[in-house]
Amino acid sequence: MVNKSKTKTTVITQTGVMLALLIILQAVTKPAGTIVTGSCVNAVLAMTALCVGLAGGLIVAAVSPFFAFILGIGPAFLPLTPMIAIGNMVFVTVMWLLYDRAGKGVLNKALTWAAAALAKFAALYLLIVKGVCKMMPLPEPQVQMFSTMFSFPQLITAAIGGASAIYIATLMKRAMR
């Protein structure tokens, strides 16, 4: 889906637009809860990777959790923020790597977003639940909260966001022909 002949200025501009969209969506959907906000964030992350490219996707993926922290959307525990950025970057990378290689079939595209969602889920679960929560002296209620937040809800929001992005990318690709 990514146009290989884009200029640096175009990539920078499109990355900035996607980052602005992501920040606005985080702020606007915050009252709707984690599933809505997380799904919107993952959709923008995937769309950035699919439409702008890997570099733009990685930038938005890395910066997003820091804005969520500042806006009070993510957990109010700064050491988790870089871990969330890594999870986002895994999601974007898998989406970018597999999308064009998956072929045109709906099943192939579904496998792409499923693989990206599973990869993000696994990264966050390992980094936060099995890493940070085990290594840092956190109170048990906080460990339970983080273990819940960074397990299956992440899989669900990544799956919804990835599926939405692939659907939108397919429509955009048709419209651009």
Salt bridges, closest charged atoms under 4 A:
none
